[in-house]
């Protein structure tokens, strides 16, 4: 489990540095907002373009991915149903559904897959699904709800994905991958340089947000928070195991890989999305913190039971 601890240690270190930056006001009162804006509007689109343009889109047709997609949709559907019944609102319900189902397949998934599974090939299709399909749908739902509240035109609602930097970056990369047309070398280098800012800027902004924050689970977000944490930490890996073993009859190694990835914590970019749309920022921050804290326990249990 050394690889698991190593991956979490790297993330914890960068988040801790962000916390110190906030505590000492190194970046001023708007440091978190500037880093979040940089991540959402510039660095993340560049990173998604880079990842998608170099990816094999055919890997999205794998059976292990289907098991993970089903576990994702089950948890998101359960959260959305509860959110609709309890009238939590579109923004909070969507952010909570992401917390309950969107795995940290990038900066945690890759090192954990390498060290625990000895193979990172399963991570690529998960990243593709989340970035090309899941993220655009979730962000479009939030954007459309907020635009609808302002009574905008039908055309503006339908064209919402075309105005989202994250969605644009991902789909531009898909186009490059599908056509096979290489990017001009200096431009590709510039994209790579900008993309490298995405993860550290995201983690630093998240760390800054922890400065002065209350303990998780306080206030009106207690129900939505613990539902998301329970779904992400326990239900999603359980559903992945049931689907993988009972429906697809995976071999032991494939089943372990699917369940390990399903047990990963919620991704930090959910915080960036919450910041961008000014919705449920506290829920996103606390959900990421709790799922990340509990993930080593869940991953250790999965490795012990299925390894």
Buried (B, 14 or more C-beta within 10 A) or exposed (E): BEBBBEBBEBBBEBBEBBBEBBEEEEBEEEBBBBBBBBBBBBBBBBBBBBBBBEBEEEBBEBEBBBBBBBBBBBBBEBBBEBBEEEEBBBBBBBBBBBBBBBBBBBBBBBBBBBBBBEEBEBBBBBBBBBBBBBBBEBBBBBBBBBBEEEEEEEEBBEEBBEEBBBBBBBBBBBEBBEEEEEBEEEEBEEBBEBBBBBBBBBBBBBBBBBBEBEEBEEEEBEBBBBBBBBBBBBBBBBBBBBBBBEEBEBEEEBBBBBBBBBBBBBBBBBBBBBBBBEBBBBBBBBBBBBBBBBBBEBBBEBBEEBE
